[in-house]
C-alpha cells in the first residue's frame, strides 16, 4: 500500500507532527520546541528571494519560514509521501509548494536564495556528498542553514548514520565557496531511566538490544561514556548558517 494512504507517524523519532505530540515528554513537545528554535534562528538569517526546506517533514517549519515577507516562494521537500500529503493539507499557502523526493535526487533545475536542512545530514550515508548537493542548489550570496546532533546519536537512534561534534560539523564546509556566518548550540536534558525503559511514546523507536550493539561496536560505547562523563545526560545540537560567495 503506498505510504500516502497512511497518516504521518507522530510516534516516530524521525517524524514530528506538532498537533499530536505529548506536552509532558522530552521527546515530544520539548523536541518540537528545539526544532522551532532552529527554524526561528534560520529565519533571522534568510535573504530576500526563494527558499528550499530539504527534509521538511510535515511542513510546520517551512510554514514558519515562509511567513517572512522577504520570501517570495518556499518549497518543502520530503521523502515521505504521507508527510508531504499532510503538509499540503495542514500548512497550505499560496507561497508554499511541497514535493515528495529523496533529498539527494531532488533536482529542480534552478537555484534557491535560501536552503534549510535541519536534522538531516546525520541520516545519509555520505554527509559530505549530501552537503555538496545542498551547496549546488544554492544561489550566489544565498544562505544555507543546517543542523545536526553533536552528542552521540548513532548508538541509540537506528536511523542515524554519522556522529558529529561542533568542530567536525563546521569542517564539513571546508573546500566549498561558503563563509561561516553564525551558529547556535542547544542543550536538551533527558531522563535516562524514562528513555531507557521507553516510558515516552516516541522513545519506542530507539534501537533495540542496545547492549548487543555496543558489543559489536565498542567504539560507540566508549563515545557514549565519554560524552556522558563530559556533559551528563543531555543531547546537544548545533545549527550553522553559511553564505555562498558570488
C-alpha positions, -999 to +999 in steps of 0.1 A: +000+000+000+015+034-009+027+054+021+005+084+011-026+064+023-012+063+059-011+092+083+023+105+094+037+086+124+039+111+152+054+084+175+085+080+153+117+097+164+121+109+129+087+125+124+073+154+144+036+162+140+030+192+162-007+187+166-002+152+180+027+155+204+025+148+242+032+180+261+049+163+290+076+142+272+111+153+265+110+135+231+076+152+223+068+189+229+103+197+241+118+183+209+094+204+189+104+235+209+140+229+199+131+224+163+111+255+162+140+275+178+162+262+149+138+274+123+135+308+140+173+310+142+175+302+104+147+327+097+167+355+112+194+349+086+174+345+054+179+368+025+152+380+000+141+355-026+132+318-028+136+292-001+141+254-001+134+233+030+150+199+025+136+171+046+107+194+057+087+166+074+050+177+077+058+213+068+054+232+100+089+247+097+085+256+061+054+274+070+072+294+097+100+304+073+075+314+046+059+339+069+088+362+064+079+389+039+114+385+023+104+350+010+088+352-024+084+314-027+091+284-004+095+248-015+093+220+011+108+186+001+105+153+020+109+116+011+077+106+029+045+107+008+023+108+039+043+137+054+040+157+021+003+150+018-002+162+054+019+193+048-002+202+017-034+199+038-023+214+071+002+241+061-011+251+027-002+285+014-001+303-019+036+309-015+045+273-004+046+241-025+055+207-012+073+179-032+080+143-025+116+133-033+147+118-019+169+148-009+199+137-030+177+130-060+159+164-058+169+183-089+146+212-096+167+228-124+172+261-106+189+275-075+175+289-043+184+320-023+179+302+009+183+265+018+173+250+051+181+214+061+177+206+098+185+173+114+191+157+080+228+152+074+232+126+101+208+104+082+227+100+050+254+075+041+278+102+027+273+135+046+298+154+025+281+144-008+248+155+006+263+188+017+278+193-017+243+187-032+229+214-010+256+238-020+250+231-057+214+242-052+224+275-035+224+307-055+254+332-052+251+352-020+225+327-008+223+314+028+225+278+039+213+267+073+218+232+086+218+214+119+229+181+134+232+165+169+267+170+184+264+144+211+264+107+201+232+095+185+241+066+162+241+041+191+205+049+203+189+060+170+190+034+143+182+060+116+214+079+122+245+071+102+271+096+115+281+113+147+293+149+147+310+173+171+306+210+167+341+211+152+336+183+127+303+198+115+319+232+110+346+215+089+321+199+066+320+233+047+358+231+040+365+234+003+331+249-006+326+285-016+309+293+018+315+318+045+306+309+081+281+335+095+266+323+127+258+292+148+236+282+177+241+254+202+211+238+220+212+216+251+183+192+259+185+173+292+168+139+293+159+113+319+180+082+311+156+059+331+125+072+312+142+069+279+159+036+286+127+020+298+108+036+268+083+052+290+079+080+265+059+072+234+084+084+209+112+065+226+096+033+215+116+036+182+150+037+199+175+010+189+165-024+203+191-046+220+215-017+226+239-038+247+245-061+218+251-031+195+278-020+220+294-055+219+296-053+182+307-016+181+327-009+213+339+025+199+303+037+202+301+026+238+334+045+245+320+076+228+288+074+248+306+070+281+330+099+273+301+121+263+281+113+294+311+120+317+317+153+299+282+167+296+259+145+317+225+132+304+219+157+276+215+158+239+233+187+222+227+202+187+243+228+166+227+249+138+251+267+114+244+294+088+268+299+059+267+323+029+278+314-006+303+335-024+292+354-055 
